C-alpha cells in the first residue's frame, strides 16, 4: 500500500472524523484581551486561531492539488518544492504532489534566499509552493531560477509571478488522478540539516515512506484513540515520520505553531493529546517553567498524555530523570535517525527500556545496526566505532552526487558519521559525530560525554562542547554554557564541578553564551566553532611568539 493509498483508506473509513487541527496560539494571545470586541463580529477572527479538516477534506484537498499540478504541466518524475511554515495546507499539498508521481521537495523555512536558490537548482525543481512569510526571499531570486516553471502562493494575495493556490484548487476536481506509481518509484527529496556543511539532497522512494509508517507505529503503538501533537517543522523527516504512525492508525493530529511551555501544555490539555514528540530545548523549557512556577500543572488536564519521546540529538539522562519527577506515569522513548534513514526509528530505546536512558537503544523495527571501524569491520563489544545501519528506509542516494553517495552507502549499509559504542546488552550509546571528535594531546575527546556530565549541574540549561586550536595540545575542549534564567554561576564553580571528570576530559575553556541550535534541535557546532575559532587561533599564535 502506497502512502497516498493510506490517505484514501482513511478517507473511506473515517471520512467525517477530524484528521488535522492547526493551532496558532500567538494569534490567540494577541486577541484574547479584547475578546469581547470580537464577539459580535459575524466573521469571527478567532476561527483562524484554530482550524481543522476531516479525513475526507484532507483527501479531497490532496486530489485537487494533484490535479492542479497535472493541469500545470507537472508530470511523473518532476520535482515540486514546498516552502511553508507548519500549517493545515502543508500535508495535503505534500500528498497531492505524491499522487501525481512527482517528487515532494520540502525546504527549510530558515533558508536565506541564496540557500533556497541553491536547493531548488540542486533538486532540479519544476514547481514551488510557498507562503506569505517568504515573499521577500522569493522576490530576490524569482528571475534567477529558470528551472522553476510555476509558483503557487498559499495566502490571500501573492506576488505577480505566482498563481493563487486556494482559488485554483477550488476549481479542480476532487477525484484522485490515475497515475501508476510503485513502491520503487522516487517519492521525495529531503535536505540534510547542514550541521556539517551545505545541505545535501537526499532521495527516497515510496517504499521508504511506507516503511517509516510501520516502524513508527510498531515502536509507539498508536491506535485510533491517540492524538499526536506535532510541533517540529514538517519540512524535516523527524516530525512528519513520527506523525506517519498516527496517520497509519487513522488517528487525529494537532499542528501547534509555537513552542512556549504554556502553549504546549494548553494544547495537550484542550485537544486531549496523548503523544508528544519534543526536542531537548523544549523539554528543558517546560521543566524550567514548572520549577519556577511560571506554569502550574494543576491548571491543565493531562491525564490522557501517555507518551513523551525525544529525538534529533543525544538526550542527557539527567533530563529524563527530572522529567519523570513531574510526569511519573509517562512512557518515554528516545528515537535516533537521520534524513538519510527516513528520519526517526532506525535505532530507538523502546518504551520498555527506560532503565537504559542515556542509550539511543537498539536497531528499530525491520532495521539492523552495527558499530564498525574505519575499514567497515565490526568492533569488539564496548569499543568505539561508527554507527552503521541497514533497513527499508535507507535513502537511494544523494541526488546527483555519486561521490558523496559512495562515501556513506556501502552494500546497502548506511555509514551515519556518528561515533558510538554498544554495551553487553546490545544497547547503543552515541559518543559523538565523527567530525566533532576532539583530538587533544593525542587523546580522543567525545564532546557528548562531557556535555552529558555538565547537564547534571543545576544551573546549566544547555551546553555545547567544541574543539578550539591550542599551540601545545593541538586542540582543547571548550564548553559553551547557557545558564538557566535567574541562575548565576562562575567559571571557577564550573571547573570545581568538573573535577569529578578525568583530567584530560575537563574543558580547558569555559564560555558563558547562548547555545545555537537549528530548528530540529541539533547543536550548530560549525557555527559555534566559526564564532570562537578565530580568537582561539590568535591566542595560540601569540603563544608561539
N, C-alpha and C positions, 0 to 999 in steps of 0.2 A: 504493500500500500504506500503510495506516494504521500508526501506531507500535505499536498493540496487535497488529496482524497480523504485525509483525516478531517480536514475542514468540511468537506462535503458531507461526510458521515455525521459530524456534529450538528450540522445544519438540519439534516434529515431527522435525527433522533431528538435533538434538544432545541429546535428552531426558535421557540418563543422564550427561551431562557436567556438570561444575561450572560454574555461571553466576556466582555471587556468593559471596564469602568476607567475613566480618566478623572483624576482629581488634581486641581490646581489650587493648593492652599494659599499661595501668595495672593491670588486674586480674591480669595475668600476673606483673608485678613484685611485686605485693603478696603473692603466694603462693609465688613461686619459692624463697624462703629456706626455707620449711617444706614443700617438695615431698614429702619422704619421709613426712610425716604424712598426706598425701592419697593415697598410692599404694594403700592398702588399702581406701579408701572405694569402695563399689560404684558410687555415682553420683558420678563424678569431677568436682569443680568446675572442673578445668582445661578441661573441654569447653566451658565458657562463654567462655573466652578466645579461642577460635577456632570460629566457626560457618560452615557453608556450606550452599548449596542448589543443586540441579541446575536445568537449564532447565525440566524438566518440573514440578518443585516450584514454581519461580518462576511458571510459567503457571497451575498449579492454585491457588496462593495468591491470585493476581490475580483469578481467576474466583470463588473462594469469597468474597472481599471484595466483588466486584461484586454477587454475588447477595445478600449480606447487606445492602448498601445498598439494593438494589431492594426487598427484603423489609421494609426500614425506612421505605419511602415516598419514598426519593430517586429522582428521575426525571431524564430528559434535560434539560439546561439548568440544573439545580440546581448549587450550589457546595459542595464538600467541602474543608475545610481540613485541612492536615497540620502538626502541631506536634510534631516528633520530632527527637531527636538522630540523627546518622547511625547506621543500624542495618540489620540484614538484612531487617526488615519494611518499610522505607521505600519501596523501589522497587516491590515487589508491591502495596502499598497505592496508590501513585500510578497504576500501570497498571490496577488494579481500578476506581478512580474513572473513568478514561478509558473503560473498557469499558461503563460504564452510560450514557455520553453526558453525564454530569455534568462539571463543570469542577474540576480539581485546583487547590487554592489553598495552596501551600506558605508557611509562616510562618517568619520569622527566629527562631531559638531564643534570641536575645538580647533579644527584646522583653520589656518590662515588662508588667504586667497591663493597664494602660491602653492600651498600644500594640496588644496582642493584641485587645482590645475594639474599638479603632478600625478595625483591618484587617478583623475579622470583619463589622463593620457596613458598612464601605465596599464590601466584595466581596459583601455580601448572602448570607453563608454560611448553609447549612441544616444542615450536619453537620460535626463536628470529630473528628479522631483525634489523641490526644495521649498522651505517655508520662509516667513517674513523676517526671521532672525538673520537670514543670510543674504538679504538683498544687496547690501553694500559690498560684501565679498564677491558676490556673483557679478555685480556690475563692473568690478575691476577686471574680471577675466572673461566676460561673456564673448568678446570678439577675439579671444586668443585660444579658444577650444573648438576648432572647426570640426572635430570628430563628433561633437555633441550636436545632433540634428534638431532636437526638440527639448524644450524645458517646460515642465509643468509646475505651476505655482499653487501651493496649498495655502490659501488665505483669501481675503476679500479682494484686494486689488494689487496685482503684481506688476513688475516692470514690463515695458513694451515688448521685450524679447521673449516673454513667457506666454503660455496658454493656461487658462484657469482650470484647475483640477476639478473643483466642485461642479462648475457649470457644464463641463464636457462629460464627466462621468454620469451626470444625471440623465443625459441623452442617450447613453449606451445601454444595450440590453443586459439583463442580469443573468442570462444563461451562460454557462461555462463554455469557453471556446473548445473546439475539438482538436487539440494539438496532441500528437502522440509523444509521450515523454516516458523514459525508462529510468530505473534507479541508477543506471550507469551514466546518464546524461549530466553534463555540467549544470550546477544549480546556483552557485553563489561565489563571489569573490569578497573575502574579508581582508582587512589590512591589519598587519601586526601593530602592536601598541606603540612601537617606535622607541621603547625604553633603551634599546641597544643600537639605535641608528635610525635612518629614514625608513618609513614603513615599507614592508614587502607585501605584494598582492598574493593572497592565499586562496587557491582554487579548491572548492569542494563540489562533490557531486550530490545527487539526490539521495543516494544511499547513506552518505554521511549525515544528512539532516534527519532522516528517519531513524538512524541508529541512535542519535542523541535523544530522541523522544523516549525510546525504550530503555536506554541506560539511565536516564534521569528518573523515570517512573519506577524502575527497579530499585533504585537507591533510596527514594523518599516516599514510595508507596502512596502516591497521590490517588485520591478517589474522587467521585463526583461531588462529595460533600466538602472538599477542600476549597480554599480560596487563597490564591498566591498573590503576594504583594511584590510588584516589580518596581524597583527604584533605579537600578543602574541603567545606563544608556543602552537603547535597543540596537544601536549600530554594532555593539560588541557581542561576540558569541556568548559570553557568560550569561548575561541577563536573559537573552532570548532562549537559549538552550535549557536554562532552568525552567522557564515558562513552558517549554515543549512537553515536560512531564505532565503538567496540568492540562495542556492542550490535548494530549493523548487521552487523558481521563475524561475530557469533556467538562472540566470544571472551570469556574469563574476565575478571573484575574483582575487585579487593580493596578493601574499605572499611576504612580504617585510622582508628581512633578515638584520635588523638593526633598531635602534630606535633614531638616531640622528634627531633633528628637521629638518635640511635641507633635509635629505633623505626622511622623511615622506612627507614634503610639495612637494618635487620634484616628488615623486611617485603619489601623488594626482593630481598634475598638468599634468604630462606627460601621465599617464594612464587614465585620466578623471574619477577619483574615485569620488563616490557620498556619500559613507557611510564609516565612520572610527570609529572603537572601540578603545578607548585609556585607558591607566591606568593613575592614578593621577600623578605619577612622570613624565610621558611623556608629559602630558598637561602642567605641570609646566615648563619643559624644553623648550617647544615650545614658551610659553609666555615669558620666560626669554630671549630667543634668539631674539624674536621680539622686546622686550623692550630695549635690549642692542644694537640693530642694527645689530646683527650677521646675521640675515636673514631679508629680506625685502619682505613683502607680494606682492608688486608690481611685483616682479620677477617671480611670479607663476600664473598659470591660475587656479583659484579656484572657479569660478562661479558655477560649476556643483556640488560642495560639499554641500549637503543638510542636512546631519545629522552627529553630533558627539555625541557618547554616551560613558558612563563610567561604569565600573563595578568592582567587586572584592574587594571593600573596601568602607568605608564611604567617601563621597565627600564633602569637605568644600564648603559651599555656596559662600564664597568669591572667590573661584577659578572659579566658573562658571560665576559670575558677571564680573570677569576680562576677561574671555574668550569672553563673549558677547560684550565687548567693541571693540574687534578686529574682531569678526565674528558675527555681529548683526543679520544676516539673517539665521544663523544656527538653525535647530531644535536640541533639546537636550533631552536626556533621561538618567536616572540612572537605572541600572539593578542590581538586587540583586539575588543571587543564590548560591548554594553550589554544589560540585560534587555529594553529596547525593541527590540533587534535579535536576540532569542532567544539572548543570551549571546555566546560567542566565535565568531569566524570571519568577520564581515563585512569585516574587514581582518586580514591576517596576513602575517608576514615571509616565511615559506616556508623549509623546511629546507635549501633550496639557496642561500639568500641570507645566510648567516651573516656575510659580508663587509659587510653593511649593518646590523649590530647597532646599535641606537640608534633605527632606524626601526621603526614598527609594521608597515610593509610596504605591500602593495598590496591592492586590492579582492579579497575572498575568492571562492571558487567560487560562481558564479551571483550575485555581488554587483557593484554599481557604487559608486564613491566619487569625490567631487569636493571641492575646497576653495572655499568661497563667501564673499562679503562679506555685509554686513547686509541687502542687497537680494536675495540669492539668486543673484547673478552670480558666475561662476567667476573667481577672482582670477588674476593672471599667475603663471607658474611662479616659485616661491620666495617668493611673498607669503604673509602670514599671514591666515587666514580660518577660518571654521567648517567642520569636517568634516561632510559630508552624505552619507548612504549610502542605497542603494535595493536591495532584494532580497526573496527569498521569505520571509525571517524577520522582516520588519518587523511590529511589533505592529499590531493592528486599531485600537486606541485606548487612551487612559487611560479605564478603566471609569468610566462616569457622570461624566465630566469633559470635556465638549466644548471648553471654553475652553483647557484645558491641552493637549488633543489638537491643536487648531488651531494652537497656538504652535510645535509641533515637527513635525507631519506636513503636508507641502505637496506635492500632486500625486504622492503615493506616495514622496516623499523624506523621510527622517528627519533632522532637524537635531539633531545629537548634543549640542551645547553644549560640544564640545571644540574648542579652537583648534589649528590645525595648519598645516603647510606641506608642499609637495611638491617634491622635488628634480628635477633634469633627467632622471633615470632613471625617474621616476614613483613613487618611494618616498615614503611619507607619514611625517612626523615630528610627534608630538604636541608642542604648545607649552605648553598648559595648558587647564584648564577656563575657559570664558568668565567664569564668576563668580569665578574665582580670580586673574584678571589684576590686577596691582598697578599703579596709576597714581601714579607718584611724580614730582612736579615736572613733570608733563606728559608724562613718558616712560612707555610701557608696559613693565612688567617681567613676564616669564613665569617663575613660580616653578620650573617643571620644569627649565628651563635652568640655573638656579642650583643646584638640588638635584643635577642630574647632575654638575656641576662639583665640589660638595662631597663627593659619594660617592667621589671619587678619593682623598680623604685616608685614610691607612691606619688612623687611629684612629676614624673615623666608621663606626658601624654603620647608622644610619638618620638621615634628615634631612627636615624639612618646612619650606618657606618660605611665610610668610603675610604679608599686609599689615596693618600696625598704624597707627593715626592719628598724624599729625605736624602740628604747628601750621604749619610753614613749607612742607613739601612735600605736604601733604595725606595721603599715606601713605608709609610706609617699608617696606622688605623686612626681615623678621625671620626668622632661621634658628633653628629649634628642632632641636638636635643631640643625638642619642643616641649615646654613645660605646660602643665595643666593651668587653666585660668585660675588666678588668685594664688598660685603656688610660686614660691621663691626657692631658689637653690643656687649654690655657688659651685664653681669649678672644683674647689677643694672637697666639697661634700660628695661630688660625683666620683672623684678619684678615690676617696675613702671607701665609698660603696663598692668600687671596682677592685678593691684589694683582695676580694674573695676569688677573683679570676687569676689564672696563671699569669705571671708577669708579662709574658710575650703576647698575651691576648688583650691586655689592658689598652684602652685607647690612649694614644700619645698626645692627642689634641682634642680638646672639648670646645664645641661651638654651640652657643645657645641661639637657635634660629628656628624659622618655620620649616617643617619637612615637606618638600614638594612631592605631591602625588598626582598621577594622571587621573582622568575620570573613572577608570576602572579600579582605582585604589592602589596601583603599583607605585612604589617609590621611584621617582625620576632621578636615578643616580647619575646618569650622564650630565644632567643639568646641574646637579649639586657639585659634581667634580669640576665642571666648567666654571662654576661660580667661585670655587675656593682653590682651584689648581694653580692659577697664576700667582697668587700671593704666596703659596707654599713653595712654588718653584723659585721665586725671587729669594725667599728665605734660605732655601737650600743652596742657591748660588752664592749668596752672601757668606754662608758658612765656608764655602770654598775659597773665599777671599778674592 
